Amino acid sequence: MAVVTSETHRLLLPLPNGQESSSTSSRPTSSHRFKEGEEEESVPVLRRHLTLLDGISVLLGIIIGSGIFASPGVVLQHTGSVGLGCTAWLAAAFMALCSALVHAELGAAMPQAGGNAYYLKVAFGDAFSFAFIWTMFFVLVNGSLAIVAISSARYFLIGITGANITEIDLDSDPWSKAIAIVCVVGLTICNCFGVVVSNRLQNIISLIKVVLVLLLAVAAGAFLWGSIDVLQTNLHQPFAGSTPFGFGLGTVAALWAFAGGGDIVYLAEEMKDPAKDIPHSTIGGISLVAVIYLIINFIYLCILPAADVKLSSVIAIDATKTALGPWAGLTTALLVAVSVLGTANAIILYGARYLYAAARDGQVPRMLTCLKLLRQQNGAPYVALLAQGAICVLLLLQSSAFIELLSYFGIASFLFQALTGAALIRLRHSKPDLHRPYSVTFYPLAPLIMICFSLYLVGSTFVSNPLQSSLVLVFIAVSFPVYFLFVCPPQL
């Protein structure tokens, strides 16, 4: 699975950073106001190092994790046919694109490290922004990071030992947790050296993702060279056996593989030209991911019968093993492990930014204001990174049953997605003069689709798991009294 969305900043809207002159756009900047006589250079700030290609690379790292290498079978189970399954993937891509369009407008107009929390603050007030920060820190970011790290460890063990993924139990196998913890600690330390170092690592992992897709393409080509019977069978009457009532569930399963499509907005203060690069990287990245996903699904159907696709939980491994032999299956497992590790690195990279922005803007309890500290040498939010890593390690040390409970917090992700779409509509009316380098095409169609589909997912999740969903909503609601008691300044 990939990740969720993000984050926070202050009520006074600054000039969009993308409007800076060319002579200053590459300099480190800060949204703080400096007192007269204070030297800006003496204060560590986030550094503008990221280009458009860097943004796309990070976005690919966030989105392309283990989902596309495991979930196609779930989509096919729900939809019942190859044709309807592919339609579900297209529908999921469309939903993800609508979310990308919303984040592109908000991110270009307000390029702040707080991301979604900042948009919620400007649109609905500090309390809603804090509720988002609260949920992100305690569950969504660190929970996603823990699950992704465990997934990477599982695939790594498959590649090394050749074991079946279902044979690796988190409670009885300490190696899974040990590898996951080492990965989180190592990536956190790497990110403390600055966005340039962590982005170089992300670019290398993105190249490995390309190698993985090429390996799948070679496997499909080699298999088709010997016989095209499987592909012909899969594509013969592609909609036969469709279960229309399962289309919604199939789309939801596919949509999980697109999670995190708007999270590039958290790196807005570190992009050289956020006004242009955020829309291009967000929309271009989602479009590229959609094409890659359709190609990979086609590759699976070239090698495995649809019935086998439905039953496979590690379809990428099964496909390459069938086409090229056991060595290819083990190699694929290692490549998937590295691919998922790229998702973990991307979560760590953007996750610390919303936390840093929240502390910088006074949206955390006073005892946690140290989270706004940056390294003088490279501008990395090292305290926020270390705090995030520590919480994740604590989650990993818990039982797998506890980690599984985190999946129920998907309802929180959907809820805040709907609020983000609503924030765009509210800001269109409350701040019509806000400079918008990019405006959503066919407004308000995209935000309305984002809101309606997110609320549908919230409702369906609540119906399926009323107790767990209620607990999640209570957890979010608790953030409001916490904010007014410990964060909100007292009214005189």
N, C-alpha and C positions, 0 to 999 in steps of 0.2 A: 504494500500500500504506500501511497505517497503521503502527503501531509495535508494540514488544514490551512486556515488563513490567519490574518494578523492586524494591527496596532495603534500608536498614541502621540500627541503633541499639544501645542497651546492655542488658546482661543484667538489671539490676534493673528490674523493670517499674514504671513510675511510675503514679500514679493516672491513669485516662483523663482527658484534658483536657476531654472532654465533660461531666464531673461538676463542673466549676467553677461557682461561683455566678454568677448573672446579673450581679452587679455587677463581676465580674472577667473574665468570659468573653471580652470584646472587647479586653482588654488584651494587649499582647505578652507571650508566655510563653516559657519555656525549660525544657528538661528537665534543665539543669545544677543542681547543688546549690551554693548560694552560701555562702561562708564567713561566719562571724559578723562583723557590722559591715560587710559588703560591700553596696553598694547595687545592687539588681537593675537599676535604671533606667540604670546606667552601662554595662551590657553590651548591645551590639546583639543583638537576637533577631529571629526570623521574626515577622512581624506578622499578627495574625488579622483579615484583611479580607474573605475570600471567603465568599459566601453560597451557599445551595443552588443558585440559578440560575447563579451563577458556576461552581460545580462541574459542573453539567450542560453549560454552554457549553464549558468546557475539555475535558470528556469527548467531546463531539461533535467538537471540534477535533482531538482525538487520533485518533478512530476514522474519521471521514468524511474521507478523503483522495481519492486517485485511484482506489482500488480499485473502488468501485461505479460509477465512470464508465468503467471499462475491463475489469473482470474478468467480467461476466455472460456474455460470449461463451465464455470458458474453461470456465465452469461448464456451459454448454449443450453444448459439445464433449464433455465427459466423460460427461455424463448421457444425451445423445442425444435428449432430448425436453423440451418445455416443462414438462410436469407433474412429471417427476422432477427437473428443474432447480430448480423452485420448492420442491420438497420438500427439496432439498439446502440451499437458502437457509434454510428453516425449521430444519433440523437444525443448521446452523452457528449460527443465532440461539440455539438451545437450549444448545449447547455454550458459547457466549459468556455466556449467562445463568448457567450453572453456575459459571463462573469469576468472574462478577460477585458471585454470592452468597458465594463463599469470601472474596473480597477485602472484601466489605461487613462480614462478621463480624470478620475480622482487623483491618481499618482502624478500625472503631468501637471495638474492645477495646484496640487499641494505636495511637493516633493519632500516629504518629511520621513525621518527614520521610523516614526511611530506607525506609519501605514494606516491600517484600518482603525486603530484606536484613535488616531488623530482625526480621521474623518467622522467617527462617531462623536468625538468630543465637540467638534465644530457644529455638527448637525443636531445633536440631541443633548449635549451637556457632559460635564465631567463624570457624573455617576455612571452613565452608560459606557463611557470609555474605560472607567476603572473596572466595570464588570467584565469587559472584554479582556483587559490585562490580567485580572484575577484568574479567569478561566484559562487563558493562554498559559500562564506561568505554572499553575498547579496541575494542569491536565493536558491541554491540547499540544503544546510544543514538546514538553518533556515526555508526555505519554507517547506521542508519535515517535519521538526519538528513541525511546526504549524499545518500542515494538519493531522499528526499522533495524535497530542494532541487533536485536535477537534474530530477526529474519536473515540478516547478513551472516551472522554466526552459524545459523542452521545450514545455509547454502555452502558456507566455507567447509563445514564438517562433512557435508555430502561429497564435495569435491575431493577432500583429503582421504576420507575413509570409504567412500562408495556406498554409505548407508542410505536407506530410504528415508525421506524426510519425515514420514510418519513414525519412524523408529526412534526419533530423537525427541525425548521428553524433557522439557525444561526443568521439571522438578527433580528428575533423577540424573540428569546429565549436567554436572557443574561446568563442563568445558564450554557449553553454549553461553552461559552467563559470563564466564571468565573472558571469553573472546569478545563478547558484546561490551563488557566494561572496559577492556583494553582499547577497543575501537573508539568508544566515547571519550575516554581520557586522552588518547593520542590525538584525535581530531580537535578536541577542545584546546589542547596545548598548541597545536598547529595554528588554530585561528587566533590565538593570543599574539602571534607574530605579525598580525595585520591582514587586511583584506587582500593585499597583493599575493601573499604566500598562500592563503586559503583558496584564492581564486585560481592560482596556478595549479594547485592540486585538483580543483574542480574541473579545470580544462583537461587535465590528464585523464581523469576518470571519465569525462565525456567522450574522449577518444576511445577508451576501452568499451564504452557502450556501443560505439560505432563498430568496433571489432566484433562485439557480440551479435549485432544485427547482421553483419557480413557473414559470420559463421552460420547463422540461421539461413541466410540466403544461399550459401554454398550447399548446406544440407538439403534445402529444397531443390536446388538445381541438380544435385547428384541423384536424388531420389526420382525426380521427374525424368532424368536421363534413362533410368532403368524402366520406369513404368509411370503412366499417367492415369492408371485405373482409379487410384484413390481420389485424385482430384476430380475426375469425371463423375465418380459416384457421389462425392460431396456436393457438386454443383448441379447434379441432375435433380430437377424439381426442387429448387432450393428452399421453397416455402412449405414444402410438404411436412406435415406434423407440427406446424406452428401452434403455439398456445398464446393467443392474443392477450389473455389476462396475465400472462407472465412477462409481457413486454416491459411494464413499469419496473418490475424487480430486476429484469435483465439490464435495463438502462441504469438503474441505481448501482448495480454491480460494476458496470463499465465505467460509471462516473467516478468511482473510487480511484480508478487508475489515472484520472485527470486531476486529482486533488492537489491543491497548492498552486493552481495556475495563475493566481494574482499576487503571489507572495513576493514577487520581485520588488514591489513597492516599498518593502522594508529597507532596501538598499538604495533608496532614492538619493539620500544625502551623500552617497559615495559614487554616484554615477556622474560622468563628466558633463553630460547634457541630458538631464532627466526629462526635460520637456519633450524631447524627441525620442530618446532611447527607451523610456518606460512604455509608451504606446507601441513602438516597433517591436521591442523584445517580448512584451506580453502577448500581443496579437500574433506576431510572427512565431513566437515559441509555441503557443497553443496550436496553431495551424500545422506547424512542423510535427508536433507530437501526434496530432490526429492522423497525418499521412503515415508516420512510422507505425502507429498502432494498426492501421488497416493493412499495411504491408505485412506486418508480423502475423496478423490473423490469417491472411492469405497463405503465408508460408506454412503455418500449422496445418491448414486444410490440404496443402499439397502432400503432406507426409502421413498424417494420421486420419483415420476414419472419424467421422463426426461422433460416433458412439464412444470412441476412445478419448476424444477431446473432452467430452462431458465428464468423464471419470477421472481425468488427470488433474492432480494438484500441483504438479511441476511440469507443465506441458512443454516448456522450452527444453528441459533436459530429456524428456521422453522423445521429442521430435528429433533432436540431433543424435540421440542414441540409436533410434530406429534407422535413420538415414546413413550415418557414418560409423556407428559402432560405439562400444562402451567408452572408449577414450574421449569421444566427442561429448558424451553426456557428462563426464567428470569435468572436462574443460569448461563446458557451459555452466556447470554449477559454480565453478570458481569465478567465471566472468560475471554471473548474476550476483554473486557475493560482493564483488567490487562495485557493480552497478548500484546495488542497494546501499553500499557504503557511501557512494556519491550522494545519495539522498540524505543520509545521516549528516554528511558534511554540509550540505545545503541548509538543512534545518538548523544546525548549529550556527552557520554563517548569518542567516537572517533572524534566527530566534533571539539572539542577544541584542539585536538592534531595537526591537520594540521595548525590551526591558530597560535598556539604556535611556531611550527617549522618555519612558514613563518616569524614571528617577530624575532625569534632567528637568522635566516639566512639573515636578512636585506632585506626582500622582501615585506615590508610594508612601508608606509610613516613614516618619522622619528617621527611624533607625536604619532604614534601607537606602538612604540617599547616596551611600557609597557606590551604588550600582551605576551611577552616572560617570564614574571615573574612567578616564582613557589613558592608555600608555602614551607618554610623551613622544617616544620614538616613532610610533607608527599609527597612532590614533585608534588602536583596537580597544573596544569596550571590555577590557579583561576581567573586571569584577563581575559584570553581567554574564560573561562567558563561563567563569568559574562557578558562579552560583547555579547557572543552568545545568552545567555538567554534574555538579554535586547532587542536585535533585534527581537527575536522570539515573545516576548510579544507585541512589537509594531505591528508586523504583525497580531497577534491575535486580537488586538484592532481595526483593520481595518474591513471593511465589508466583508462578506463571498464572494461577487463577486470578491474582490481583491485577496482573498486567492485562489479562483478558477482559477484566471489567472496564478497562479504559476504552474499549471499543464502543461501549454504550454512550460515551461522550460525543459520538458523532452527531447526536442531536444538537449539542451546543454549537458545533461547527456550522450546521445548517441554519441554526437560529441567527447567528451573527452574520452569515452570508446574506440572509434576508434583510437584516438591519443595514448592512452595507449598501445593498441596492436601494433601500429606502432613503439612506443618507444622500445618495446622488440626487434623487428626486427632490428631497427637501432643500438641498443646497442650490439646485437650479432655481427654486422659487425664492429662497431667503437671501441668496447672494448672487443675483443675476449678473452683477458686474465683475465677478471673480474672473480673472484671466484664465482661460481654458485653451492651452495650446492644442489640445485634442478634445473633440466633442463626440459623444457616442452617436453613431449613425442610426437613423430610424428611431431616435428617442421618442417616447419612453419604452419602446418595445423590449430592448435588452434588459434594463433593470426590472421591468415588470415580470418578464420570464424568469429572471433570476430569483425574484421574490416569491413568485407563485410556486416554482419548482422546489425551492428551499423549504417553504412552508408545507408543501406536500410531503417532503421527506421527513420533516419534523412530525407531522401528523401520523404518517405511516409507521414511523419508529415508535411513537407513543402508543399506537394501537397494538403493535407487535409485542412491545415490552413496557407495559404501563408502569410497573413498579420501578424499574431501573431508570426509565425516562423521567419519572416524577422526582426521583432522587437527584438527577442531574439538574432539573429545573430549580429545585430547592437550593442546590449548591450555588447556582448562578445568583439566585435571589439573595443569598446570604451576603454577597459582595456589597449590596447597597447599604445595609447597616454598618458593615465594616468600613466602607468609604466615609460615611457621615460621622462615625465615631473616631476613626484613627487617621484619616487622610484629609478630609475637608477642613479648611481653616475655620476656626470658630467665628461666628457672626457677632459683631459688637452691637 
